[in-house]
Amino acid sequence: MSETPPDPAAALAALRAEIDTLDESLHGLLIRRAEVVQRLASSAAKPAGTTLRPGREARILRRLLAAHHGPMPRATLVQLWREIFAGSVAQQSAFSVVLPNDPALARIAAAHFGVATPLRLHPSPGRALSALMGREAAAAVLPWPRESDTEEEAWWWHFDAPHLQVIARLPFFHQGEPPLEAAVVALYPTDPTEHDAALLRIELPGTHDRSALATRCPGGRIIMLRRDGTRTRALVETEALPPGAPLPEGAALLGRYAIPERGAPAA
């Protein structure tokens, strides 16, 4: 007696029904999470200040990435939680971001802060920082410093530390090296994680080369170096400066942030 061949339509319907059940479960968990966030927002245990906690977000994403397995791409996991974070922030405050008028930078900002977060565009990095100082937004997104930056583009040199703080480097997760990176700036320092970097601006009299600066900042990576014959200016990222440690000579601390996670390049 021959077996009845499987019914493709029935198999498809069963799989879709299973997905529907899972969707309902996920939605229910998101509702519960939002309720907990609401309780947190009204709790006396919540730290004072902004609702944006990039250090805590980094710790959550690292934990999820470490436990992740299966066919769903890691980048998809990160983007899902970025939108969840954005929803939690929106629950607690009228959150917006200022940035220079650059479409590529706007895409990075939207991916990090959520597609529904208002982005307020300004003609230049300097104008965006001025808007942040005027509390027109909770954070600014600026192009990550490059060796080719002009004096006008080098926002880090006119950066008003410690009133302003670099609190994140974007994107936090990327498959391989990202085509464009950005800095998140706020009016407060970030909460620490287990794997952070410090960004230092260094100004010294005289002319110093990269090897001399490396001696002054062991473990540092020189992002930018400018010399005009009478002084040397540099921007250095270092993971070897614990909180509270003395700064190298001529250094100003521009901020601390979670080191971004890099995945294998997408196939």
GIKA-V503018 format. One record per residue. N is the residue number from 1. PHI is phi in whole degrees, 0 to 359 (none if undefined). D_CENTER is the distance of its C-alpha to the mean C-alpha in whole Angstrom. Layout:
n:phi:d_center
N:PHI:D_CENTER
N:PHI:D_CENTER
//
This chain:
n:phi:d_center
1:none:64
2:280:60
3:284:57
4:287:56
5:297:53
6:298:49
7:269:49
8:303:45
9:295:45
10:292:45
11:297:43
12:297:40
13:297:41
14:294:40
15:294:37
16:294:36
17:296:37
18:295:35
19:297:32
20:300:33
21:297:33
22:296:30
23:300:28
24:296:30
25:294:29
26:298:26
27:298:26
28:299:28
29:293:25
30:295:23
31:298:25
32:297:26
33:298:22
34:297:22
35:294:25
36:294:24
37:301:21
38:297:24
39:294:26
40:298:23
41:299:22
42:264:26
43:274:26
44:290:27
45:283:25
46:289:22
47:299:20
48:289:21
49:109:18
50:292:16
51:276:15
52:280:11
53:231:10
54:297:7
55:294:9
56:296:11
57:300:9
58:297:8
59:296:12
60:297:13
61:295:11
62:297:13
63:295:16
64:293:16
65:296:16
66:293:18
67:267:21
68:287:20
69:204:23
70:98:25
71:283:25
72:293:22
73:300:19
74:298:16
75:297:14
76:294:16
77:303:16
78:298:12
79:293:12
80:302:15
81:286:13
82:297:10
83:291:13
84:296:15
85:301:12
86:299:12
87:296:16
88:294:16
89:295:14
90:297:17
91:298:20
92:257:19
93:198:19
94:274:19
95:266:16
96:215:15
97:230:13
98:254:15
99:196:14
100:296:17
101:283:19
102:220:18
103:303:18
104:294:15
105:292:13
106:297:13
107:295:13
108:297:9
109:297:9
110:293:11
111:295:10
112:277:7
113:260:9
114:98:12
115:291:15
116:268:17
117:287:15
118:296:17
119:249:15
120:253:18
121:269:19
122:228:20
123:293:22
124:206:20
125:301:17
126:298:20
127:292:21
128:295:17
129:295:17
130:298:21
131:295:20
132:296:17
133:299:20
134:277:22
135:60:20
136:281:20
137:205:16
138:270:14
139:203:11
140:238:11
141:245:9
142:234:11
143:299:12
144:297:11
145:304:15
146:231:18
147:301:21
148:277:23
149:300:21
150:282:24
151:301:25
152:291:24
153:283:20
154:281:20
155:300:18
156:295:17
157:284:21
158:261:21
159:291:19
160:271:20
161:277:19
162:267:19
163:295:19
164:249:16
165:221:13
166:282:10
167:245:7
168:199:4
169:241:5
170:249:4
171:283:6
172:291:5
173:228:9
174:206:11
175:281:15
176:81:16
177:274:15
178:289:13
179:290:15
180:215:13
181:240:10
182:214:8
183:248:7
184:259:6
185:243:10
186:218:12
187:266:15
188:206:15
189:284:13
190:276:11
191:277:13
192:285:13
193:233:13
194:279:15
195:214:14
196:244:12
197:234:12
198:247:14
199:250:14
200:244:18
201:255:20
202:238:23
203:229:27
204:226:30
205:290:33
206:86:35
207:253:34
208:232:32
209:267:31
210:296:28
211:294:30
212:294:31
213:292:27
214:297:26
215:293:29
216:285:28
217:234:24
218:303:25
219:80:22
220:271:20
221:247:19
222:280:20
223:278:18
224:210:21
225:222:24
226:232:27
227:227:30
228:238:33
229:97:36
230:247:36
231:207:32
232:239:29
233:238:26
234:214:23
235:240:19
236:230:18
237:254:15
238:221:17
239:260:17
240:253:20
241:233:20
242:296:20
243:304:19
244:88:23
245:288:24
246:296:26
247:278:24
248:299:26
249:304:28
250:76:27
251:260:24
252:237:21
253:275:18
254:269:15
255:157:13
256:229:11
257:199:8
258:292:8
259:295:9
260:297:8
261:265:10
262:241:13
263:265:16
264:294:19
265:305:20
266:296:21
267:290:24
//
